[in-house]
Every structure is written in structure tokens, then in C-alpha cells.
């Protein structure tokens, strides 16, 4: 089968197409013919080697982690799926790549695809959907009436997190550039700060939750808008000691992450806020719940651009420019009507 593979660390130049054997599934796995694969910013970071201490990959490794497709084989212990089922899944941090014609997906990571979504739309959801849910509903425990700041609202995470926060009953603020102001308002944002013209830390006050989506000094600036008792959930770091503990890392890594996060934790405590780092985990059961909201049109996938499989590297490069409105998706199998 054809797959997009990271041959060795050192950047995008080491990402190439390769012919690999079709995966052999374990008893608790399903073999999925991949119709579409969603791209995520981390797909451009992993090849640099920055995540080597956290994500253990056996190189060469197939790229990507979000997929939608059709089950073509089931393992002997699989009970939730059958051959012919249309599914979607996140395989992030499981050692299974999505940018391939076939993927061996653990049963616990997959869910049935909502019938009202096509494969491209479904492939855009898993990582942003699970990340948003785990950050807002589980970690921050957003309640109706609370105020939530979600920076970079037009991006892949932001465009989904805004919708989920509104579904949870929150008032949502976001930041974006001038051309995207109306776009994020349509997603449900109540307060929109055009960062080309305004500084969000000068306009917003007394927020209950901040979703950390931007690197640099933006996370520290967000501390100026929170109230005592608030939660800052960062998706971009710095990782903290609790994260190292959860992943079973050794004492040295716990110490390193404790040092890395010491400044932001100290700053948060001065504001009476709680800081934590979130690393998304695959969860087919939760993805199925998100799928119910998608099926009922309470949540909507946001797809910016679709690339054919042969142009998957171009898709990664486009995503890396940081201008996508919503998600970038690679399509491996076209619908019959388009063939």
C-alpha cells in the first residue's frame, strides 16, 4: 500500500511516499481502508524531532493520526464494528499513521461515522473534537454562563472549540484577523478581538477559562483576563510535572517539565488561577458522543481545503503557513459520483 512516511527526524525533507505492506491486525483492531485523513499542526512538528522525548515512534513511521474510512477486516475480539462500517478515529500517540491506504485501528479509538457527514468532513473532526472536549468539558468543566477565551478562533482547534463552548452554555471570546471576524462570529463567538487592531488583554476581563492555543507570550498575556478560581488549559505547553507523571516518565523528565512550567504556574497562582497542560488522548467512546452532536447538527465540521493523496506534502506545507480557516484534509478515495 502507499503511505506518507517519516524516514528520519530532521524536518519535512525526510517525509516521503513509500510502499508498505498492508497492516496485519491484532485481535482488538479493525483494518480501515482510509478514505480521508485530517491534518493537524503537530504533523508538521513531529518530523523536527521536538516531540521525541514524549512520542515514541518507530521509524520509518506513517504520518498523520485523524482518519475516516470503511472497515474491511475485524479482529477476533472486536465487538463494536463489522466489515462495511464507515468509521472515524484518532490514532494519535498510538503508533498508527492515518496517511496511508489502510490503517490498523484499535477498536477503542474508533467510532461510527455520522451519516450526515462525508468522509472528508468526518476526518476533520477527531483530534480537534477530542481536544476541545477533553480541555473544556473534562479538564476545565465549563458550566453554563461561564466566560471562555479561545484564541485563534479561525483555526482548526479554535473553530471547533468555539462551537463546543457555546454548546456547553458558555459566553465565548476569541481573537482573529480582520478578514475572519465575521467567520468566527458565525461559529458562535460572542466577543471577537481583531488582533490586527486591538490587544485582547486590554479589552477582556474576569474570564473563567482560557484555552491556550498560541505559542510565545500569548499564554502569559491571557493571565491578565482571568478571575480568581479560573482554569488555564494549554495545548501548546509548557508541559508540567503532572503530565510527565501521567505518562510514566522518569524522575529526570518530571524534573525538567517541572522547571519548564514553573514560571507559568507561578504567574497563574498569583492570579488565583490553575494551569495545566493537555495532551489529547484517543477515545472512541467520547468520539461517538461528539458524533451524536454532529449528527444532530449541534456541532459542525469546518474544512478549509482538501488535497488529493498525491499532494499530501503540499497539504502539510499549506497547513504550516498558519492561515487555514478550519481544517486541512487529505482525500485518499473519491466518492463514486466524483470518480
N, C-alpha and C positions, 0 to 999 in steps of 0.2 A: 504494500500500500504506500501511497505518497503521504509524506508528513513534513512539516516545517520543524527543523531540529536545531537546537543549540549544540554545536560541536564542542566548544570550549569557551570559557569565560574570556572577556576582553571586548565586549560590545557587539553591536548589530552585525559587524562584518563576519562574525562567526555563526550567524544564523543562516541556514541553508536548507533547501529542499533535499529530501533523501527518500530512498525506497527502503521501507522497513517491512518485516514480517507482520502479517495480520495478528493482532494480540490473541493470546490464549487466555481465556477467562478462568478465574477461580470459582469455587462453588458459590460464593456470596457476591458474584459480579454479574453484570449484564454487558453484552457486547452491543455497542451502539454504532450504527452507521451514521456518521456525523453529517448533518445537512447544513449546519451553520455554527460558527464559533464566534463568541463575543470577545473583543479585545479590551484589555484593561491596562492602565498606566504601568502597573508592576511588570507587565510583559516586556516593557522596554527597559526596566531597571534590572531584572534578573540577569540578563546577559552580561551586565557590567561586573557581576560578582559581588555587588554590595550586600546581597542577602545570603551569601554563602554561610555565615555563622548561624542563620536562622532556618533557611530552607535547604534541606539536604537533597540535592539532585544527583542522580547517577547519569553522568554524561556519556554519550550524547543523549539529550533529553528532548522530547517533543514539547513544543511551545504551547502556551495557552491553557486556560482552565474552565472557560464557560462554553457549554455546548448545548445544542438541541439536535435531535435526530430520532431514528427509529431503531427499536430493539430487534436484533437479528439472531440473538442467541441468549439463553439464560442459564445461569449456574444451577447446580443441583439443589442448593439451599435457598434459592430466590423464591419469594412468595408474593411479592407486590407487583411484579411485572411479568408480561408474557411477550412472546415474539409478535411483532407487529405494532406494539405500543409506541406511541410518539411521546418522547420524554425530553426533559431538560435537566441540566445538572451543573453544579460547580465541583470541579475536581481539584481545586486549589489546595496545594500543600499535601496532596495525596500521591504525588509521583506519577500522575496520569495527565498526559497532554491532550488538548482539545483540537489543535490544528493538525488533524490527521483524518484520513478517510474513515478510520474505525478507532474506537476507544473502549477499553475495558473499564467500566464504571462500577464502583462499589454500590450495591443496592441502596445503602443508607444515604448516599449522596444525591440520588435521583428522585424526580417527581414526574407525574404525568403532565404533559404539556397542556396548558389551557387551550380548549378547542377554538377559541376566538382569536388566537394568535398564530401567525405563521411561524416557520422555523427561525427566520431571521429575527423577528420580534422576540421570540422566546429565548434565543441565545443571548440577547442583550441584557437579560434580567438577572441571572443567578448571583454574580458577585455583588452588583450594586444593590440588589434586593436584599440579600442576606446581610451585607454590611450595614445597610440602613436599619434593618430590623434589629440586628444584634446591638447596634450602637444606641438607637433611640428607644426602642421598646424594652429591650432586655437590660442593657447597661445603665442608661440614663433614666429608664422607667418614666418616659414622658407621659404627663397627665393632661387631661382636657384643661384648656385655659392657660397652660404654661407658655412661656415665650422661648423660642428656639432659634438660634442663629446658625444658619447653614451657609458658609461662604462658598463662592464659586458655584452658584446655583444653576448655571447653564451646562455644567459638565456632567459626566456620566453619573457619578455619585450624587451630586447636588440635585440633578433633575429628578432623580427617584426619591431622594431623602426628603425633598420639599413635599412631594405628594404624600409620603408616608406620615410625616409630621402632621400634616393637615388631617389625614385620616385618623390620627390619634387625638385630634382635637386641639392641637397647639396653634398659637399665633407664630408665624414664621417670618424671619428676616433673612435676607440673602444679599450677596454682593455680586455684581456682574458689570460688564462693559456696556457702553451706551446702546449698541445695536441689539443687545439681548434683554433689555429692560422689560419690554412687553412679553417676550417669551417666558421669562421666569414668573411674571405676574399671571400668565395663563396657566402655569403649573400650580399656582395657588399661593405664591409668596404675598404676604400682607405688606411687608416693608421691604423696599428694594433700594439699595445703595449703589449708585453708579460710581465705581471706584476711580473712574477717569475724572470725576468732578468732586467727589466727596470722600471723607475718611469715615469709615463705619464707626470707629471708636469715639468719634466726636458726636455722633448722632444717636446711638443706641444706648439704652440703659436698662438695668435690672432684668437681665436675661437669666432664665433658669438652666438652659442647656446650650452648650456650644459644641458643634461637630467640627473637629479640626481636620480640614481638608487641604490646607495650603502650607507649604514649607516656608522657611525664612522666619521673619519676625511677626507674621500674621497671627500665629497662635498666642504669642505674648501680648499683642495688641488686644486680642479678644478678651483677655482677663479684665480689661478696663470696662467691659459692658456687663459683667455678670454680677449677680447679687449673692449675698451670703447663703450658703447651702446649695449652690449650683453645681452642675457637673460639666466638666470639660472632657469629652471623649475624643481622643486624637487618633486619626487613621494613618498619619504620616510620621509619628514619633514625636519625641524620642521614646523608645521602648523603656518600660520600667521594670523594677525587680519582680513585681507580681507576674508580669508576662514571662520572664525567664523562669520563675518558679513553676508556672503552669505548664511550660514546655519541657520541664525536667532538665533544665540546663545546669551545668556545674557551677560551683561557687564563684569561679572567676567571672563567668558570664553574668551571673546575678550581680556581682560587684560592679562590673563595667556598666550594665544597664542602670544600676542604681546611681552611678556617677552621671551618666548621660541625662537622666531625668531629674536630677536633684534640683537644678535651677527652676525648671517649670513647676515642679511640685511645691517648692518653697514659695514661689510667686503666687500660685493658686491658693495656698493656705493663708497667705496674707489677705486674700480677698474672701476667705471663708469658703473657698470652692474646693472641689475634689477633682484631681486629674487622674486619668487612666488612659492607657494605650490599648487599642483594639486591633486584633489580627483576626480577620474573618475566618470562620470555620465552615466547611461544607455541612449541610444539614437538609436532607431530602424532606424530612417531615415539615420543617419550617418553610421550605421552598414550596411545598404543596399548599400551605396556608396562604402564602403570598400569591400562589396561582389562583386560589379561590377569589381573592380580591381583584386580580387581573381579569378573571372570567366574568366577574360582576361589574367590570369597568369602573371599579373604585380606585384602581391604580392603572397606569398606562405606560407601556414601554416607550422610550424616546430614542429613536435611531437617527443618527446624523448621516451616516454614509455607509454604503455596502460595497465591499471589494470582492471580486472573484478570488478563488483559492490561489490561482497563479499569481495574484498581486497581493498576497498576504503581507509581504515585506513592505510594500508601499502603504498598506493599511496601517502597519505599525509606525511607519515614519509619519504618516498623516496624524495619527493619534498623538505622537510625540511633539507635534507643534503646539499642542495645548489649546486648539481653537474649536474643537468639536462641540457641537450642541447636542448633548446626549451621548449615545454610544456609537462606536465604530464596530461593524460586524463583517466577518468574512463568510461568504456563501460558498459551500462546497458542492451542494446539489441544488440545481434549479428546480422549481415546481414544474410539473409536467406541461402545464399550459405555456411555460416560457421556454421550453427546451427546443 
